[in-house]
Amino acid sequence: MTDNIYILKYLNDELTTEEKAQFLNSLDKDDALKKEFVSAYNFWVKTGYGSRVSGFNMKKEFSQLMSRIEKPKSKIVLMSFSRYAAAIAVVLFIASLALVTYNYIGKGIIREGENLVYAYSSGDKSNATVTLPDGSTVKLNANTQLKYSVFAPDNKRHVTLEGEALFEVIHNETSPFVIAFNDLKIVDVGTVFNVKARPDDKVIETVLIEGLVDCIVDDATTVNLEPGDKATYNKATKDLRVTQINDDQLYLGWTRNRFVFKDKTFESVITEIANWYKVEVIWKNEKIKKELMFCNIKRNVELSTALDILNISFEFKYKLKKSNGAIKSIIIY
């Protein structure tokens, strides 16, 4: 094959291992090809292969894409037009709408060594649902970053996470799905599970909803989780504790755009709210941090409204500090 590997053939995973390596080399050498590929992939994932769009000339859109990515000194091997024309037309059509429909999520493709890494991120005050190249789906809580690496030498699907996400993984015996932190690995065994792992948190929490999950500490100790188990990993002590939960919906409230807490410390509640609105918390009253509380609040309200609702069940004083007209921090007295 030539350096300019046909983009849609790659997106449909129809390249051999050798052809994939050639494609990665082409991305390094050809900036125009890289730009077209990143753009096509972003919209491909957003729309899904089965999307349906009508009312425009698909053949014309397809031809225009070919003319843009074709190089004078390169030759692209064309595949069956009937199979891919509709899909690439969807990609191009959605491009004009993407900034409006998907302005809360960022995607990109980067190189880390020999690996091709897909990077996803959600913004403040918004969730985002993404479909990974393997077909697994991930729902990202606000201000969450996720990276997904493929074509690694060990044939594993490597994932890193900063924030909180609900994973619904398509299991593959020959390609394990591994979420890696410094000393902790979470490996799926055909699973739906929630992981909370923000950089400033002292612990990493994994709640298993369906299937099985293995938690591996220091590549030595393996703990098997079953549905209803919550694994809490202490970053400082490397201690992994497993407890049973009665209601997994307490941990999935964010997926329904609600703050749901039961017997949680006031500090953890305020921290969660601050993450959603992307503001800093300044504590002037340390004594109330450990107070336990319950709340169930919609996340589409103003920050001041959310705090006023909290004040009904637990009395505290606060002040919102602004900069250039935007709220930047919550001061708790």
QUIGI-V593956 format. One record per backbone hydrogen bond with DSSP energy under -0.5 kcal/mol. CO is the residue of the C=O (numbers start at 1). NH is the residue of the N-H. E is the energy in kcal/mol with one decimal. If there is no record, write none. Layout:
co = {CO:CO}
nh = {NH:NH}
e = {E:E}
This chain:
co = {3:6:6:7:8:9:10:16:17:18:19:20:21:22:23:24:25:26:29:30:31:32:33:34:35:36:37:38:39:40:41:42:43:44:48:56:57:58:59:60:61:62:63:64:65:66:71:76:80:80:81:84:85:86:87:88:89:90:91:92:93:94:94:97:97:98:102:104:106:108:110:112:115:115:116:117:117:118:119:120:121:123:123:128:130:130:132:136:137:138:138:139:140:141:144:145:146:147:148:149:150:152:156:156:157:158:159:160:162:163:164:165:165:166:167:168:169:172:176:176:177:178:178:179:183:184:185:185:186:187:191:192:192:193:194:195:195:196:197:198:202:204:205:206:206:207:207:208:210:211:212:213:214:214:215:215:216:216:217:217:220:221:223:225:226:228:229:230:230:231:231:232:232:233:233:234:239:239:241:243:247:248:248:249:252:252:253:253:254:257:258:259:261:264:265:266:267:268:269:270:271:272:273:274:274:276:280:280:281:282:282:285:286:288:289:291:293:295:297:298:302:303:304:305:306:307:308:309:309:310:310:317:319:319:320:321:321:323:326:328:329:330:330:331:331:332:332}
nh = {5:9:10:11:12:14:13:20:21:22:23:24:25:26:27:28:29:30:31:34:35:36:37:38:39:40:41:42:43:44:45:46:47:48:51:58:61:62:63:64:65:66:67:68:69:70:74:78:83:84:85:88:89:90:91:92:93:94:95:96:96:97:98:100:101:102:105:123:121:119:117:115:112:117:150:110:119:148:108:146:106:126:143:140:132:138:135:132:168:130:140:166:128:144:122:162:120:160:118:158:116:155:152:158:178:149:180:147:145:197:141:167:195:139:193:137:171:175:157:178:188:159:180:186:218:181:187:216:179:214:169:209:210:167:207:165:197:205:163:201:235:233:196:208:231:194:209:228:192:227:189:225:187:216:217:223:185:218:220:221:222:217:215:213:229:245:208:232:243:206:233:234:241:204:235:238:234:241:232:230:250:251:252:253:255:256:256:258:257:299:260:297:295:293:269:270:271:272:273:274:275:276:277:278:279:125:282:330:283:284:332:288:289:291:267:266:264:261:259:301:306:307:308:309:310:311:312:312:313:313:314:333:321:331:322:328:329:326:323:280:321:282:332:319:333:284:285}
e = {-1.9:-0.5:-1.4:-2.3:-1.7:-2.5:-2.2:-2.6:-1.8:-2.0:-2.3:-2.3:-1.9:-2.1:-2.0:-1.5:-1.6:-2.5:-0.6:-2.3:-2.5:-2.2:-2.6:-2.7:-2.1:-2.6:-2.9:-2.5:-1.9:-2.2:-2.5:-1.8:-2.3:-2.2:-1.5:-1.0:-2.0:-2.7:-2.3:-2.2:-1.8:-2.0:-2.2:-1.5:-1.9:-1.4:-1.1:-0.7:-0.6:-1.3:-2.7:-2.3:-2.0:-1.8:-1.8:-2.1:-2.7:-2.6:-0.9:-0.6:-0.9:-1.4:-1.5:-1.0:-2.5:-2.8:-1.5:-1.5:-2.0:-2.9:-3.1:-1.8:-1.9:-0.6:-1.8:-2.7:-0.6:-2.6:-1.8:-2.7:-2.4:-0.7:-1.7:-4.0:-0.5:-2.5:-2.6:-3.1:-2.6:-2.9:-0.6:-2.3:-1.8:-0.5:-2.1:-2.5:-3.2:-1.8:-3.1:-1.3:-1.0:-2.1:-0.5:-0.9:-2.6:-3.2:-2.5:-2.2:-2.7:-3.9:-2.8:-0.6:-2.8:-2.4:-1.9:-1.9:-0.8:-1.3:-3.2:-0.7:-1.8:-2.7:-0.7:-2.6:-2.7:-3.2:-0.5:-3.0:-2.8:-2.8:-2.2:-2.5:-2.0:-3.2:-2.7:-2.3:-0.5:-2.2:-1.4:-1.5:-2.3:-2.6:-2.7:-0.5:-2.9:-2.8:-0.6:-2.5:-1.9:-0.5:-2.0:-3.3:-3.0:-0.5:-0.5:-2.9:-2.4:-0.5:-2.3:-1.9:-0.5:-2.9:-2.9:-1.3:-2.1:-2.6:-2.3:-0.5:-2.5:-2.4:-0.6:-0.6:-2.6:-2.1:-0.6:-2.1:-2.8:-0.5:-3.2:-3.0:-1.5:-1.5:-0.6:-0.5:-1.3:-0.5:-1.6:-1.7:-1.6:-2.5:-0.7:-2.2:-2.2:-2.0:-2.0:-2.5:-2.4:-2.0:-2.2:-2.7:-1.9:-1.8:-2.1:-0.9:-2.1:-2.1:-0.5:-3.1:-0.5:-0.7:-2.8:-0.6:-1.4:-1.1:-2.4:-2.2:-1.8:-2.7:-3.4:-0.6:-2.2:-2.2:-2.1:-2.2:-2.0:-1.8:-0.6:-1.1:-0.8:-0.6:-2.0:-3.0:-0.5:-3.1:-0.5:-3.0:-1.5:-1.7:-2.7:-2.7:-2.5:-3.3:-0.6:-1.8:-0.6:-3.2:-0.8}
